[in-house]
């Protein structure tokens, strides 16, 4: 869904809205990437994080293999 007012064009992107003035041209690139727990742990380890805990939501629900969300807390 894209909508426009008199001054702006608004484009929702992955649960966000980007507002662009109508008189300005913009190119917007969006890459969505899904990760599993092993990939998250590996990416964090590559950047110096060794202590990683996974949860099923940001409130700390226990992560299971069938969880649709991965929330991670990482420490060095």
C-alpha positions in Angstrom: 0.0 0.0 0.0 1.3 3.4 -1.0 -0.4 6.6 -0.2 0.2 10.3 -1.0 -0.7 13.6 0.6 -0.2 17.0 -1.1 3.4 17.1 0.0 4.6 13.5 0.6 4.5 10.0 -0.8 4.5 7.4 2.0 5.6 3.8 1.5 5.2 1.2 4.3 8.3 -1.0 4.4 8.5 -4.0 6.7 6.4 -2.5 9.4 7.8 1.0 9.0 6.7 3.9 7.0 9.2 5.9 4.9 8.0 9.4 4.0 9.6 11.0 1.0 8.9 14.6 -0.1 7.1 14.6 -3.4 9.7 16.9 -5.0 12.6 14.5 -4.1 13.5 11.3 -5.8 14.6 8.4 -3.7 15.5 4.8 -4.3 14.8 2.5 -1.4 16.3 -1.0 -1.2 14.9 -3.5 1.3 16.5 -6.8 1.9 14.7 -9.2 4.3 16.8 -12.0 5.7 15.7 -14.8 8.0 18.1 -16.4 10.4 18.1 -19.5 12.5 19.6 -19.7 16.0 22.9 -21.2 14.7 23.3 -18.3 12.2 22.5 -15.7 14.8 25.0 -17.3 17.2 27.6 -17.4 14.4 27.1 -13.8 13.3 27.4 -12.6 16.9 30.5 -14.7 17.5 32.1 -13.2 14.4 31.6 -9.8 16.1 33.0 -10.7 19.5 30.0 -11.9 21.3 30.4 -15.3 23.1 27.4 -15.4 25.6 24.2 -15.8 23.6 20.8 -16.7 24.9 17.7 -17.2 22.6 14.1 -16.5 23.4 10.8 -16.9 21.6 9.9 -13.2 22.1 11.3 -10.0 23.6 9.6 -10.8 26.9 11.8 -13.8 27.5 9.5 -16.7 26.6 11.3 -20.0 26.2 12.6 -20.6 22.7 11.5 -23.8 21.0 12.4 -25.1 17.5 8.9 -24.2 16.3 9.0 -20.6 17.6 8.2 -18.1 14.9 10.4 -15.4 16.5 14.0 -15.4 17.7 15.0 -12.9 20.3 18.7 -12.9 21.4 20.6 -11.4 24.2 24.4 -11.4 23.7 27.3 -10.5 25.9 31.1 -10.3 25.4 
